Amino acid sequence: MSIRIASLQRYPVKGLSPETLSSATLAKGGYFPGDRLFAIENGPAGFDPGNPQHQPKIKFLMLMRNESLARLKTRYLDSITTLFIEQGGREVARGDLSTAQGRLAIEAFFRRFMPKELRGPPKLLTAPEGFRFTDSRRGFVSLINLASVRALENVVGAPVDPLRFRGNIHIEGLEPWAEFNLVGQVLAAPSGARLKVTKRIERCAATNVDPDTGIRDLEIPKGLMQAYGHFDCGIYAEVLDGGAIGPGDTLEPEQDAQAQFSFA
């Protein structure tokens, strides 16, 4: 059996909610389209858009420390560069992130929403060309094996929403944890897109937070360590060749997959 794409997600603003995509066009050497374009600085962090350097996620609002973010539902409309924020089913803020006024509107909302969690004035940052606010310096595209998530449910004794892992591409067709055997391999899509798997993704306490309720209700990293001896779930990949991908597409390892990988 082949590796199949089950769903695609992007996270336009670091730490805020996902957006499900019907397709995505990957670009050679690029990040996942529309992903981690923005971040909200939690007090002055020294980010210089003229000389962008990777910053530890602790400098931004993020789920590992700020689980209340999960109570917000956000969407970003690229065509009008506007972020919409909803809470409890109603819109509570919107702002055109290409304008100072729009960014100020979003910053003002977060000052009201979580004043006790702020280390200083929140500031909405825009990623310069060729840069993204990813957790990993080379976290271009992230893939989550849904079979591994299902196996983890048995470990923690509760349902585990795959969105806890904030990945771009959910895949199926592999046995649990067989994705780790793909590190160093190249996956090819029908469109000609090619992804080189670079490393496993180490998980932090952000995965303990329910992505719908914002409640810190599970102990995912602890469960991973106790059951498997590691904190990893998911893999990162770099885009070697561009092309369109979508749910239902296959990702074929270019080497002898049957000899090296376990398929479900």
Beta strands, then each sheet from edge to edge (+ up, - down):
strand 1: 3-10
strand 2: 19-21
strand 3: 24-26
strand 4: 38-42
strand 5: 72-77
strand 6: 82-87
strand 7: 90-96
strand 8: 122-126
strand 9: 141-145
strand 10: 169-172
strand 11: 186-188
strand 12: 194-202
strand 13: 232-241
strand 14: 243-245
strand 15: 250-253
sheet 1: 2+ 1- 10+ 9+ 13- 12+ 11- 15+
sheet 2: 3+ 14-
sheet 3: 4+ 8-
sheet 4: 5+ 6- 7+
end
